[in-house]
Amino acid sequence: MTDWVLIMIAAVACYAFVTYLEHKKKLDLIDRGLWKPEEKQERPEHKLITGLLFFLLGVALLVGSCLPGVEPGLVGGLRISGLLTTAAGVALLIAHSITSKKSLGLFRPKAPP
């Protein structure tokens, strides 16, 4: 049990360190005047692809938990992880639809009368 906790702590620490290095790199580029803000623009297609990946992964976990021969103790975990990944996929698909509508100009603020 403690092995998994240590692995999770190490993973979070590595992620925090990489994020810190990226932030420090960005600040250094800003100080030198070499940073271009449009460099890291995320396109809505990335959210669509990621959303479909999570959605299909969640559906696969849910279907896998319903197959016969799966241990009863494992079924609950598979269903919960399937529901979580499906929800993440649906959230990313909704985010894609909203950002693509914004980029098309469908969400325009109404002019005051």
PLY file of the C-alpha trace (Angstrom):
ply
format ascii 1.0
element vertex 113
property float x
property float y
property float z
element edge 112
property int vertex1
property int vertex2
end_header
0.00 0.00 0.00
2.75 2.44 0.89
4.53 1.64 -2.37
1.65 3.12 -4.38
1.57 6.20 -2.18
5.30 6.76 -2.69
4.93 6.29 -6.44
2.10 8.84 -6.55
4.10 11.33 -4.48
7.11 10.89 -6.78
4.93 11.39 -9.87
3.40 14.58 -8.47
6.85 15.86 -7.48
8.21 15.19 -10.99
5.24 16.96 -12.56
5.68 19.95 -10.25
9.40 20.13 -11.07
8.79 20.02 -14.84
6.08 22.68 -14.53
8.45 24.87 -12.52
11.18 24.50 -15.16
8.74 25.41 -17.96
7.62 28.49 -16.01
11.22 29.51 -15.38
12.02 29.06 -19.09
9.04 31.22 -20.05
10.09 33.99 -17.62
13.63 33.90 -18.99
12.36 34.23 -22.57
10.14 37.16 -21.52
13.12 38.89 -19.88
15.18 38.51 -23.06
12.30 39.66 -25.26
12.22 36.39 -27.23
8.84 35.05 -26.09
6.01 34.97 -28.60
2.59 34.71 -26.92
0.91 33.15 -29.96
3.42 30.31 -29.83
1.37 28.12 -27.48
-2.15 28.70 -28.77
-4.24 25.57 -28.22
-6.44 24.63 -31.11
-9.96 23.28 -30.52
-9.10 20.10 -32.45
-6.77 19.05 -29.65
-9.67 19.09 -27.19
-11.78 17.08 -29.62
-9.14 14.39 -30.03
-8.42 14.22 -26.29
-12.13 14.16 -25.47
-12.78 11.30 -27.88
-9.83 9.39 -26.43
-11.09 9.74 -22.85
-14.68 9.01 -23.85
-13.83 5.82 -25.72
-11.44 4.72 -22.97
-14.20 5.18 -20.40
-16.71 3.28 -22.52
-14.20 0.46 -22.94
-13.68 0.26 -19.17
-17.43 0.23 -18.56
-17.98 -2.51 -21.13
-15.03 -4.44 -19.73
-16.49 -4.35 -16.25
-19.74 -5.89 -17.54
-18.05 -8.89 -19.18
-18.37 -12.26 -17.47
-15.29 -13.60 -15.75
-14.22 -10.31 -14.16
-13.46 -10.67 -10.46
-16.20 -9.15 -8.25
-13.72 -7.01 -6.31
-12.39 -5.55 -9.55
-15.78 -4.67 -11.05
-16.42 -1.69 -8.78
-13.04 -0.14 -9.53
-13.45 -0.67 -13.26
-16.89 0.92 -13.25
-15.76 3.93 -11.24
-12.69 4.49 -13.43
-14.84 3.99 -16.52
-17.35 6.55 -15.35
-14.60 9.04 -14.48
-12.85 8.77 -17.83
-16.17 8.93 -19.68
-17.08 12.09 -17.76
-13.67 13.61 -18.57
-14.18 12.79 -22.24
-17.64 14.32 -22.32
-16.33 17.44 -20.55
-13.58 17.84 -23.16
-16.06 17.32 -26.00
-18.29 20.04 -24.52
-15.25 22.31 -24.18
-14.41 21.66 -27.83
-17.90 22.55 -28.96
-17.84 25.78 -26.94
-14.39 26.86 -28.14
-15.17 26.04 -31.75
-18.35 28.14 -31.56
-16.38 31.01 -30.03
-13.79 30.80 -32.79
-16.56 30.89 -35.40
-18.02 33.99 -33.77
-21.33 32.45 -32.74
-21.03 33.81 -29.18
-21.08 37.53 -29.78
-21.99 39.85 -26.95
-25.18 41.76 -27.54
-24.79 45.47 -28.14
-26.35 47.64 -25.44
-29.57 49.41 -26.56
0 1
1 2
2 3
3 4
4 5
5 6
6 7
7 8
8 9
9 10
10 11
11 12
12 13
13 14
14 15
15 16
16 17
17 18
18 19
19 20
20 21
21 22
22 23
23 24
24 25
25 26
26 27
27 28
28 29
29 30
30 31
31 32
32 33
33 34
34 35
35 36
36 37
37 38
38 39
39 40
40 41
41 42
42 43
43 44
44 45
45 46
46 47
47 48
48 49
49 50
50 51
51 52
52 53
53 54
54 55
55 56
56 57
57 58
58 59
59 60
60 61
61 62
62 63
63 64
64 65
65 66
66 67
67 68
68 69
69 70
70 71
71 72
72 73
73 74
74 75
75 76
76 77
77 78
78 79
79 80
80 81
81 82
82 83
83 84
84 85
85 86
86 87
87 88
88 89
89 90
90 91
91 92
92 93
93 94
94 95
95 96
96 97
97 98
98 99
99 100
100 101
101 102
102 103
103 104
104 105
105 106
106 107
107 108
108 109
109 110
110 111
111 112
